[in-house]
Amino acid sequence: MRSAASLVVAGLILLAAPGTGNADPAADRQRSLANAWQELEGVIERYNAVRDDLRATDARLEQVNSRLGPLRTQVDAAQRETDAQAAALYRSGAVGSTAVLISAESPEAWMDQLAMLDQISRRRVGALKALKDAQAQLDAQLTELTTLQQRQRAQSAELGQRKAAIEAQLRRLGGSRTARAPSGALHDGYVPVFTADAAGQAVKFAFSQLGKVYQWGADGPNSYDCSGLTMAAWKTAGVVLPHNAARQKQTVKPITRAELRPGDLVFYYKDVSHVGIYIGDGRVIEAPRAGERISMRLIDYAPVVGYGRPL
């Protein structure tokens, strides 16, 4: 019994010992905050991709509609002309070979008239058919694009709702800075070399944006999100990048860390939900997250998953 009692007491002492089997609420909260911020950035980047897709779909719809209107007018006009010609030939009796034969001066003339009537008919009917075929193709494109547009709008709305839910979670955890003064490291005094090439222009632009406030979905000129900043930086050098970190990674030329040069892009996290622009000396400029300013950081401030060079 004494032995059993000793074991119980020893167990109670171990349970009561500091740091043994006890969760750390502050550490748990920080982990939850970090996970929520990363999830939010992933949602924002997916939203950017859907928004770009929706813009492209809207532009294609506008092109189809701009072609479809005049084409419908042409089809209607050609149909009226064909109907009018058929009615006129019927009323005149010229559609019958006997009438043509009687009015013809010779068998040769009769053959010529029949051939001419047949040619006129074929040409008009053929032209009308070509117009109707073109209209049918555009109508099919219109239906397909309209369906795609509706699906993309639904995806955008769903991502917006997901974003709002994560932001509510961040507020509950006390990690939302949207109502506070923006924070950020800005820069540590390092000034990159601004070369005269396209990469130098991109670096110079990114450096000039330090201190501006992050805003999700923004691509300038007063605020940016992460892929909006890199997109805008390289746009000044004449290079077009998508407004999405994962798509930027797919667009650029993959390089190794040893090959890094100022202007190259650095991608973060397994889902490629974040991107910064390398400026030399182990540093990147990046737009962090809501409530923070565009800042200069050491390249390994977050897990790196790849490097790329815009061309």
C-alpha positions as CSV (number, residue, x, y, z in Angstrom):
1,M,0.0,0.0,0.0
2,R,2.9,2.3,0.8
3,S,4.4,1.5,-2.6
4,A,1.1,2.3,-4.4
5,A,0.7,5.5,-2.5
6,S,4.2,6.6,-3.4
7,L,3.5,6.0,-7.1
8,V,0.3,8.1,-6.9
9,V,2.1,10.9,-5.2
10,A,4.9,10.8,-7.8
11,G,2.4,10.9,-10.6
12,L,0.7,13.9,-9.1
13,I,4.1,15.7,-8.7
14,L,4.8,15.0,-12.4
15,L,1.4,16.4,-13.5
16,A,2.0,19.5,-11.4
17,A,5.5,20.1,-12.8
18,P,5.8,23.2,-14.9
19,G,5.7,22.6,-18.7
20,T,4.8,18.9,-18.3
21,G,1.7,18.0,-20.2
22,N,0.3,21.5,-20.0
23,A,-0.6,23.4,-23.2
24,D,0.8,26.9,-23.7
25,P,-2.1,29.1,-24.6
26,A,0.1,31.9,-25.9
27,A,2.0,29.5,-28.2
28,D,-1.3,27.9,-29.4
29,R,-2.7,31.3,-30.2
30,Q,0.4,32.2,-32.2
31,R,0.2,29.0,-34.1
32,S,-3.5,29.5,-34.8
33,L,-2.8,33.1,-35.9
34,A,0.0,32.0,-38.3
35,N,-2.1,29.3,-39.8
36,A,-5.1,31.7,-40.3
37,W,-2.9,34.3,-41.9
38,Q,-1.4,31.8,-44.3
39,E,-4.8,30.4,-45.1
40,L,-6.1,33.9,-45.7
41,E,-3.2,34.6,-48.1
42,G,-3.9,31.4,-50.0
43,V,-7.6,32.4,-50.4
44,I,-6.6,35.9,-51.6
45,E,-4.3,34.5,-54.2
46,R,-7.0,32.1,-55.5
47,Y,-9.4,35.1,-55.6
48,N,-6.8,37.0,-57.7
49,A,-6.6,34.1,-60.1
50,V,-10.4,33.8,-60.4
51,R,-10.7,37.6,-60.9
52,D,-8.1,37.5,-63.7
53,D,-10.0,34.6,-65.3
54,L,-13.2,36.5,-65.0
55,R,-11.7,39.6,-66.6
56,A,-10.5,37.5,-69.5
57,T,-13.9,35.9,-69.9
58,D,-15.6,39.3,-69.8
59,A,-13.3,40.5,-72.6
60,R,-14.0,37.5,-74.7
61,L,-17.8,37.9,-74.2
62,E,-17.5,41.5,-75.3
63,Q,-15.6,40.5,-78.4
64,V,-18.2,37.8,-79.3
65,N,-21.1,40.2,-78.7
66,S,-19.4,42.9,-80.8
67,R,-19.2,40.4,-83.7
68,L,-22.6,38.8,-83.2
69,G,-24.7,41.9,-83.5
70,P,-23.5,42.9,-87.0
71,L,-23.5,39.3,-88.1
72,R,-27.2,38.9,-87.1
73,T,-28.0,42.0,-89.1
74,Q,-26.2,40.4,-92.1
75,V,-28.1,37.2,-91.7
76,D,-31.4,38.9,-91.6
77,A,-30.6,41.0,-94.6
78,A,-29.4,38.0,-96.7
79,Q,-32.5,36.0,-95.7
80,R,-34.8,38.9,-96.8
81,E,-33.0,39.2,-100.1
82,T,-33.1,35.4,-100.7
83,D,-36.8,35.3,-99.9
84,A,-37.5,38.3,-102.1
85,Q,-35.7,36.8,-105.1
86,A,-37.5,33.5,-104.7
87,A,-40.9,35.3,-104.5
88,A,-40.0,37.4,-107.6
89,L,-39.0,34.4,-109.6
90,Y,-42.1,32.5,-108.6
91,R,-44.4,35.4,-109.6
92,S,-42.7,35.8,-113.0
93,G,-42.8,32.2,-113.8
94,A,-39.1,32.1,-114.5
95,V,-38.6,29.3,-112.1
96,G,-40.1,26.9,-114.6
97,S,-37.9,25.5,-117.4
98,T,-40.9,25.6,-119.9
99,A,-41.3,29.4,-119.4
100,V,-37.6,29.8,-119.9
101,L,-37.7,27.7,-123.1
102,I,-40.6,29.6,-124.5
103,S,-38.9,33.0,-123.9
104,A,-35.5,31.9,-125.1
105,E,-34.4,32.8,-128.7
106,S,-32.5,29.5,-129.1
107,P,-31.7,26.3,-127.2
108,E,-28.2,27.7,-126.4
109,A,-29.8,30.8,-124.8
110,W,-32.2,28.6,-122.9
111,M,-29.3,26.6,-121.4
112,D,-27.5,29.9,-120.5
113,Q,-30.6,31.2,-118.7
114,L,-31.1,28.1,-116.7
115,A,-27.4,28.0,-115.7
116,M,-27.6,31.7,-114.7
117,L,-30.7,31.2,-112.6
118,D,-29.1,28.2,-110.9
119,Q,-25.9,30.1,-110.2
120,I,-27.7,33.0,-108.7
121,S,-29.7,30.7,-106.5
122,R,-26.7,28.7,-105.4
123,R,-24.7,31.8,-104.6
124,R,-27.3,33.4,-102.5
125,V,-28.2,30.2,-100.7
126,G,-24.5,29.5,-100.1
127,A,-23.8,32.9,-98.8
128,L,-26.8,32.7,-96.4
129,K,-25.7,29.3,-95.2
130,A,-22.2,30.6,-94.5
131,L,-23.6,33.5,-92.5
132,K,-25.9,31.3,-90.5
133,D,-23.1,28.8,-89.8
134,A,-20.9,31.7,-88.5
135,Q,-23.8,32.9,-86.3
136,A,-24.4,29.4,-84.9
137,Q,-20.7,29.2,-83.9
138,L,-20.8,32.6,-82.2
139,D,-24.0,31.7,-80.4
140,A,-22.3,28.5,-79.1
141,Q,-19.3,30.5,-77.9
142,L,-21.7,33.0,-76.2
143,T,-23.5,30.2,-74.4
144,E,-20.2,28.6,-73.3
145,L,-18.7,31.9,-72.1
146,T,-21.8,32.9,-70.3
147,T,-21.8,29.6,-68.4
148,L,-18.1,30.1,-67.6
149,Q,-18.7,33.7,-66.4
150,Q,-21.5,32.5,-64.0
151,R,-19.2,29.8,-62.6
152,Q,-16.3,32.2,-62.1
153,R,-18.6,34.7,-60.4
154,A,-19.8,32.0,-58.1
155,Q,-16.2,31.0,-57.3
156,S,-15.3,34.7,-56.6
157,A,-18.3,35.0,-54.2
158,E,-17.4,31.8,-52.4
159,L,-13.8,33.0,-51.9
160,G,-15.0,36.3,-50.7
161,Q,-17.1,34.5,-48.1
162,R,-14.2,32.4,-47.1
163,K,-12.0,35.5,-46.7
164,A,-14.6,37.1,-44.5
165,A,-14.8,34.0,-42.3
166,I,-11.0,33.8,-41.8
167,E,-10.9,37.6,-41.0
168,A,-13.5,37.0,-38.4
169,Q,-11.4,34.2,-36.9
170,L,-8.4,36.5,-36.9
171,R,-10.4,39.1,-35.0
172,R,-11.4,36.5,-32.4
173,L,-7.8,35.6,-32.0
174,G,-6.8,39.3,-31.7
175,G,-4.6,39.1,-34.8
176,S,-6.4,41.5,-37.1
177,R,-4.5,44.8,-37.7
178,T,-7.0,46.3,-40.2
179,A,-8.3,48.7,-37.6
180,R,-4.9,49.7,-36.2
181,A,-2.0,51.7,-37.6
182,P,-0.2,49.6,-40.2
183,S,3.0,48.0,-39.1
184,G,6.0,46.7,-40.9
185,A,9.8,46.6,-41.0
186,L,9.9,48.9,-44.0
187,H,13.7,48.5,-44.6
188,D,16.9,47.9,-42.7
189,G,19.0,50.5,-44.5
190,Y,20.2,48.4,-47.4
191,V,19.9,50.1,-50.8
192,P,20.0,47.8,-53.8
193,V,21.9,48.6,-57.0
194,F,19.5,49.8,-59.7
195,T,20.9,48.4,-63.0
196,A,19.7,49.8,-66.3
197,D,18.1,46.6,-67.5
198,A,14.6,45.3,-67.0
199,A,15.4,43.6,-63.7
200,G,16.9,46.9,-62.4
201,Q,13.7,48.8,-63.3
202,A,11.6,46.2,-61.5
203,V,13.8,46.4,-58.4
204,K,13.8,50.2,-58.4
205,F,10.0,50.2,-58.7
206,A,9.6,47.8,-55.8
207,F,12.0,49.8,-53.6
208,S,10.0,52.9,-54.3
209,Q,6.9,51.2,-52.9
210,L,8.3,50.5,-49.5
211,G,6.0,51.7,-46.7
212,K,2.8,51.6,-48.7
213,V,0.0,49.6,-47.1
214,Y,-0.9,46.1,-48.1
215,Q,-4.4,45.7,-49.5
216,W,-5.7,42.3,-50.7
217,G,-6.4,42.2,-54.4
218,A,-4.7,45.5,-55.1
219,D,-2.1,46.1,-57.8
220,G,-1.4,49.8,-57.2
221,P,-0.7,52.6,-57.3
222,N,-1.4,53.3,-53.6
223,S,-1.5,49.8,-52.2
224,Y,-0.7,46.2,-53.2
225,D,-0.9,42.6,-52.2
226,C,2.1,40.3,-52.7
227,S,1.6,39.2,-56.3
228,G,0.1,42.6,-57.2
229,L,3.4,44.2,-56.2
230,T,5.6,41.8,-58.2
231,M,3.3,42.1,-61.2
232,A,3.4,45.9,-61.0
233,A,7.2,46.0,-60.6
234,W,7.8,43.9,-63.7
235,K,5.1,45.7,-65.7
236,T,7.3,48.8,-65.5
237,A,9.9,46.8,-67.3
238,G,7.5,45.7,-70.0
239,V,6.9,42.1,-68.7
240,V,3.4,40.9,-68.1
241,L,2.8,38.6,-65.1
242,P,-0.5,37.2,-63.8
243,H,-1.9,38.5,-60.5
244,N,-1.4,35.3,-58.6
245,A,1.8,33.9,-57.0
246,A,1.3,30.3,-58.2
247,R,0.7,31.4,-61.7
248,Q,3.7,33.7,-61.6
249,K,5.8,30.7,-60.6
250,Q,4.4,28.8,-63.6
251,T,5.1,31.7,-65.9
252,V,8.7,32.6,-65.0
253,K,11.9,30.6,-65.8
254,P,12.8,28.3,-62.8
255,I,16.2,29.0,-61.3
256,T,18.2,27.8,-58.4
257,R,19.1,29.8,-55.3
258,A,22.7,30.0,-56.5
259,E,21.5,31.7,-59.7
260,L,19.5,34.4,-57.9
261,R,19.9,38.0,-59.3
262,P,18.1,41.2,-58.3
263,G,14.7,41.2,-59.9
264,D,14.1,37.5,-59.6
265,L,11.0,36.3,-57.8
266,V,11.0,34.2,-54.6
267,F,8.0,32.0,-53.9
268,Y,6.9,30.9,-50.4
269,Y,4.8,28.1,-48.8
270,K,3.8,24.7,-50.2
271,D,0.7,26.1,-51.9
272,V,2.8,29.0,-53.4
273,S,0.5,31.5,-51.7
274,H,3.1,34.3,-51.4
275,V,5.8,35.9,-53.5
276,G,8.5,38.6,-53.1
277,I,11.1,40.2,-55.4
278,Y,14.7,39.6,-54.7
279,I,16.8,42.8,-54.4
280,G,20.3,41.4,-53.6
281,D,22.3,40.7,-50.5
282,G,19.9,38.0,-49.2
283,R,16.9,40.4,-49.1
284,V,13.5,40.6,-50.7
285,I,10.8,43.2,-50.9
286,E,7.3,41.9,-50.3
287,A,3.8,43.0,-49.4
288,P,3.2,41.0,-46.2
289,R,-0.5,40.9,-45.2
290,A,-3.4,43.0,-44.1
291,G,-2.5,45.7,-41.7
292,E,1.2,45.7,-42.6
293,R,3.3,47.8,-45.0
294,I,5.4,46.8,-47.9
295,S,8.7,45.8,-46.3
296,M,12.3,44.6,-46.9
297,R,13.1,41.3,-45.3
298,L,15.7,38.6,-45.3
299,I,14.9,36.0,-47.9
300,D,14.4,33.1,-45.4
301,Y,11.8,34.8,-43.2
302,A,9.3,32.2,-44.5
303,P,9.6,28.7,-46.1
304,V,10.9,29.2,-49.7
305,V,9.5,26.8,-52.3
306,G,11.1,28.1,-55.5
307,Y,12.8,30.9,-57.4
308,G,12.0,32.3,-60.9
309,R,13.2,34.8,-63.4
310,P,10.7,36.8,-65.5
311,L,11.6,36.9,-69.2
